[in-house]
Amino acid sequence: MIKVVIKKKIKQNVLKEALADLSKELINLKKEKQAFIRKIDTLETSIQSTQFKETTLRDRITKLIAAESELSKKKSNSITKINSLKEKISKLKKVKEDLSDI
C-alpha cells in the first residue's frame, strides 16, 4: 500500500514538473508571439509610410509632367513666333535691298 502511495506521489510530482515545464514553455511562446506581433506592427507602419510616400511622389510626378507639357507647348509657340519674325525680317531686308537699288 505504501508503495502504491509513493508511486502515485512520484507520478504526481512528475506530472507537476511536466505541467510546470509546459507552463514555462507556453509563457515563452506567448512572449515570442508578442515580439512577432510588434515586428509585424512595425512593418505594417513602415509599409503604410512607404505607400504614402509613393502616392505623394506619384502626384508630384503627375504635376511635373503636366507642367512639362505646358512648357513644351509654350516652347513650340515661341519657336513658331521666332520663325515668323525671322521670315518678316528676311522680307524687310529684301525690301530694303530692293529700295536701295532704286
Sequence and secondary structure as in RCSB ss.txt:
>XXXX:A:sequence
MIKVVIKKKIKQNVLKEALADLSKELINLKKEKQAFIRKIDTLETSIQSTQFKETTLRDRITKLIAAESELSKKK
SNSITKINSLKEKISKLKKVKEDLSDI
>XXXX:A:secstr
 HHHHHHHHHHHHHHHHHHHHHHHHHHHHHHHHHHHHHHHHHHHHHHHHHHHHHHHHHHHHHHHHHHHHHHHHHH
HHHHHHHHHHHHHHHHHHHHHHHHHH 
